Amino acid sequence: MRADDLPVTATPGDPSPPPGLVVVGHFDQGPGYGANRPLGSDSWLFTWTTGGQGRLRQGATEVRADPGDLVVLAPGVPHRYTTEPAARHWRFWWAHCQARPTWTPWLRPYDTGDGVYVVAPVPPALHERVEAAFRRMRADARWAGLGQPAVTAHADHEIAVAHGTAARELALGALEEAVLLTTASARPPTSESGVDDRVRRAQELIAADPGAPHTVRSLAGEVALSASRFAHLFTEQVGQSPMRALREARLRHAARLLEGTGLSVERVAAASGFASPFHFTRVFRARYGMPPGAYRDGMHGTMTP
């Protein structure tokens, strides 16, 4: 489907897809390319730049899109976007849709004002996977329910519109992967808590996999600090030692496993990083006031049919 074939919208200027549709495409535009919507878009706009540079302005906020940047524009605010004047081209994926409510907290740390979210910098190791998610999104949007969605069968400039419910949900799932990968791996421009970036990175590593065999030395190595300097900085800024923070994260993880799975106490202990079920039971009781089995029984007893 060509852009000219899209349904019209009430928004003057360059039309955007009407609310409810999921539309995705890939452009490689030279100097002079641009779109202008004086009343904004009727849906969210997601852009993932893979080459060159773009410039996006919404309200009073103006940003540049470099390769590896996810720039998101919320609906209803006047915006325009162009190939960066000094750039030779702008190659990017784009998608118009209604954002799922669960995406809002992922995007919030990257809010730059006026409904503009700049998710950057995304680690280069993830760029290929994010682009693959957009390619899959386009293939899924075209799926009619027969056979395998063809990821590479269409010309790179073609636009896909998801009409059916299954195609729409599959396409949104692919976009959700791109949003989650980028927002979870990029670092917001500022740390609202004032915590040192290296300490915050260590906290993220612990939260991502509390059951991993983390040590002060391994965490310090991940943030390029000596073990002693890292332990001092972490304790100073967080108010507890790295190993205490790790134990608390492991206990929270274990509690979630007890609440939501039927794993044995021994397997919960192992999955949460505890060396032995006996040690796990002892520290769990100290933290929650009851042994793991009683905690699980109590949680199940509060559930209603």
Secondary structure, 3 states (H helix, E strand, C coil): CCHHHCCCCCCCCCCCCCCCCEEEEEEEECCCCEEEECCCCCCEEEEEEEEECEEEEECCEEEEECCCCEEEECCCCCEEEEECCCCCCEEEEEEEECCCHHHHHHHHHHEEECCEEEECCCCHHHHHHHHHHHHHHHHHHCCCCCCCCCCCCCCCCCCEEECCHHHHHHHHHHHHHHHHHHHHHCCCCCCCCCCCHHHHHHHHHHHHCCCCCCCHHHHHHHCCCCHHHHHHHHHHHHCCCHHHHHHHHHHHHHHHHHHHCCCCHHHHHHHCCCCCHHHHHHHHHHHHCCCHHHHHHHHHHCCCC
